[in-house]
């Protein structure tokens, strides 16, 4: 079962059943409330109320389809670290980077880079074109790329 950190939801009152519900829905968000209830050992109505509460409290923020990038023609997946010029704020740069096609995640970081991008592309040429656009931005000082060889685990 998927791991739910007990310290993750400091403001939300979550018991073991809530954590189990979240873990089950992380595995498959399309499970019916009845299926979730059976897996966590609750009645259907109790489980439904808990799921509704978890949604209202913002613990469960949505449901989405996970896709096979290769079947969508996106065979390249990389993380691109972006360093900004010291006189530029990271927030405006991160927002600008988030609008680029192929950028699927944007993270503000501390450490060697200021912003980390997750980028998907059809091939290396398409990836290179995305990075060239990034490097041409006046706010960008440098980029560095790391390519995903295999996805071992993803839960969030």
C-alpha positions as CSV (number, residue, x, y, z in Angstrom):
1,X,0.0,0.0,0.0
2,X,1.1,3.6,-0.6
3,X,2.8,5.4,2.2
4,X,1.1,8.4,3.8
5,X,3.4,10.4,6.1
6,X,1.8,11.0,9.5
7,X,3.3,14.5,9.7
8,X,2.2,15.3,6.1
9,X,-1.2,16.7,7.2
10,X,-0.5,18.6,10.3
11,X,-3.7,20.7,10.1
12,X,-6.0,17.9,9.2
13,X,-7.4,15.4,11.7
14,X,-6.6,12.1,10.1
15,X,-7.0,8.7,11.7
16,X,-5.8,5.4,10.4
17,X,-8.9,4.9,8.3
18,X,-8.4,8.2,6.6
19,X,-4.8,7.3,5.8
20,X,-5.8,4.0,4.4
21,X,-8.5,5.7,2.3
22,X,-5.9,8.1,0.9
23,X,-3.5,5.2,0.2
24,X,-6.1,3.2,-1.6
25,X,-7.1,6.2,-3.8
26,X,-3.5,6.9,-4.6
27,X,-3.3,3.4,-6.0
28,X,-6.5,3.8,-8.1
29,X,-8.5,7.0,-8.0
30,X,-11.3,5.3,-10.0
31,X,-12.2,2.8,-7.2
32,X,-15.8,3.2,-6.2
33,X,-16.6,4.3,-2.7
34,X,-17.8,0.7,-2.1
35,X,-14.5,-0.8,-3.3
36,X,-12.5,1.6,-1.1
37,X,-14.8,0.8,1.9
38,X,-14.2,-2.9,1.4
39,X,-10.4,-2.4,1.2
40,X,-10.2,-0.3,4.4
41,X,-12.8,-2.2,6.4
42,X,-15.5,0.5,6.7
43,X,-19.2,0.6,5.7
44,X,-19.9,2.3,2.4
45,X,-21.7,5.2,4.0
46,X,-18.9,5.9,6.5
47,X,-16.3,5.6,3.8
48,X,-18.2,8.0,1.5
49,X,-18.5,10.6,4.3
50,X,-14.8,10.3,5.0
51,X,-13.8,10.7,1.3
52,X,-16.1,13.8,1.1
53,X,-14.5,15.3,4.2
54,X,-11.0,14.6,2.9
55,X,-12.0,16.4,-0.3
56,X,-13.5,19.4,1.5
57,X,-10.4,19.7,3.8
58,X,-8.1,19.7,0.7
59,X,-6.4,16.5,1.6
60,X,-7.7,15.0,-1.7
61,X,-7.3,17.8,-4.2
62,X,-8.4,16.0,-7.4
63,X,-8.4,12.9,-9.6
64,X,-6.6,12.6,-12.9
65,X,-5.7,10.0,-15.5
66,X,-2.1,8.9,-15.4
67,X,-0.9,8.4,-19.0
68,X,1.7,6.3,-20.7
69,X,4.0,9.0,-22.1
70,X,5.5,6.6,-24.7
71,X,2.1,5.8,-26.1
72,X,1.5,9.6,-26.4
73,X,4.8,9.8,-28.4
74,X,6.7,11.4,-25.5
75,X,9.8,9.2,-25.2
76,X,12.1,11.8,-23.6
77,X,11.6,12.8,-19.9
78,X,14.1,14.9,-18.2
79,X,14.6,17.2,-15.2
80,X,16.1,20.6,-16.2
81,X,17.7,22.7,-13.5
82,X,17.5,26.4,-14.1
83,X,19.8,29.0,-12.5
84,X,18.6,32.6,-12.6
85,X,20.6,35.8,-12.6
86,X,21.1,37.0,-9.0
87,X,19.0,40.1,-9.6
88,X,16.0,38.2,-10.8
89,X,13.3,36.7,-8.5
90,X,12.6,33.0,-8.9
91,X,8.8,33.4,-8.7
92,X,8.4,35.4,-12.0
93,X,10.8,33.1,-13.7
94,X,9.1,30.0,-12.5
95,X,5.7,31.3,-13.8
96,X,7.2,32.1,-17.2
97,X,8.8,28.7,-17.4
98,X,5.5,27.0,-16.5
99,X,3.9,28.3,-19.7
100,X,6.3,26.4,-22.0
101,X,5.0,23.5,-24.0
102,X,6.5,20.3,-22.7
103,X,7.0,21.6,-19.1
104,X,4.9,19.4,-16.9
105,X,6.2,20.3,-13.5
106,X,7.9,23.4,-12.0
107,X,9.6,23.4,-8.6
108,X,11.3,26.3,-6.8
109,X,14.4,24.9,-5.0
110,X,17.2,25.8,-2.7
111,X,20.7,24.6,-3.6
112,X,22.6,24.5,-6.8
113,X,19.6,25.5,-9.0
114,X,16.8,27.9,-8.4
115,X,14.0,26.2,-10.4
116,X,13.7,22.5,-11.4
117,X,11.5,21.6,-14.5
118,X,10.2,18.3,-15.4
119,X,10.0,18.2,-19.2
120,X,8.6,15.7,-21.6
121,X,9.3,15.7,-25.4
122,X,8.9,13.4,-28.4
123,X,12.7,13.1,-29.0
124,X,16.0,14.7,-28.1
125,X,15.6,17.3,-30.9
126,X,12.3,18.5,-29.4
127,X,13.8,18.5,-25.9
128,X,16.8,20.5,-27.2
129,X,14.4,23.1,-28.7
130,X,12.7,23.5,-25.4
131,X,16.0,24.0,-23.5
132,X,17.2,26.5,-26.2
133,X,14.0,28.6,-25.5
134,X,14.8,28.5,-21.8
135,X,18.5,29.5,-22.3
136,X,17.4,32.5,-24.5
137,X,15.3,33.9,-21.6
138,X,17.0,37.0,-20.2
139,X,16.4,35.8,-16.6
140,X,18.2,32.5,-17.1
141,X,21.9,32.2,-16.2
142,X,22.4,28.5,-16.9
143,X,20.6,25.1,-17.3
144,X,21.6,21.6,-16.6
145,X,19.7,18.4,-17.6
146,X,19.3,15.0,-16.2
147,X,17.4,12.4,-18.2
148,X,15.1,9.8,-16.7
149,X,16.2,6.3,-17.6
150,X,13.4,4.5,-15.8
151,X,10.7,5.5,-13.4
152,X,11.0,3.3,-10.3
153,X,8.2,4.8,-8.1
154,X,5.7,7.6,-8.2
155,X,3.0,8.0,-5.6
156,X,2.1,11.7,-5.7
